[in-house]
Amino acid sequence: MRELNETELEAVSGGATTTEYAILLAQPASDSTADAAATSVLKTRHDTAKNAIGNIR
């Protein structure tokens, strides 16, 4: 992926500043991190329940 120059950046971002554009680019990363954390919690709950059921048998 190549880096955009100032003119391209302004055209793509609709006139937003470089800082605003960087914030917009960072948002999907934070969403991905939240998804990964939620997935981890759900997997742990599942594994715990599965092991508890296995221990009863």
C-alpha positions in Angstrom: 0.0 0.0 0.0 1.5 3.3 -1.0 1.4 6.5 1.0 -0.9 9.3 -0.3 0.6 12.7 -1.0 -1.1 15.8 0.4 -3.3 16.5 -2.6 -4.6 12.9 -2.8 -5.1 12.9 1.0 -7.2 16.0 0.8 -9.3 14.7 -2.1 -9.9 11.3 -0.4 -10.7 12.8 3.0 -13.0 15.5 1.7 -10.8 18.3 3.0 -10.2 16.8 6.4 -6.9 17.5 8.1 -4.2 14.9 8.2 -4.9 14.3 11.9 -8.6 13.8 11.3 -7.8 11.4 8.6 -5.5 9.5 10.9 -8.2 9.2 13.5 -10.6 7.9 10.9 -8.0 5.3 9.8 -7.5 4.2 13.4 -11.2 3.6 14.2 -11.5 0.2 12.3 -8.4 -1.0 14.3 -10.1 -0.2 17.6 -13.2 -2.0 16.4 -11.2 -5.0 15.5 -9.5 -5.0 18.9 -12.9 -4.9 20.7 -14.1 -7.7 18.5 -11.1 -9.8 19.4 -11.6 -9.1 23.1 -15.3 -10.1 22.9 -14.4 -13.3 20.9 -11.9 -14.2 23.6 -14.4 -13.8 26.4 -17.0 -15.8 24.6 -14.5 -18.6 23.8 -13.5 -18.8 27.5 -17.1 -19.0 28.6 -17.7 -21.8 26.1 -14.6 -23.7 27.0 -15.5 -23.4 30.8 -19.0 -24.7 30.3 -17.8 -27.5 28.0 -15.3 -28.6 30.6 -17.8 -28.4 33.4 -20.2 -30.7 31.5 -17.4 -33.1 30.7 -16.5 -33.3 34.4 -20.0 -34.3 35.3 -19.9 -37.3 33.0 
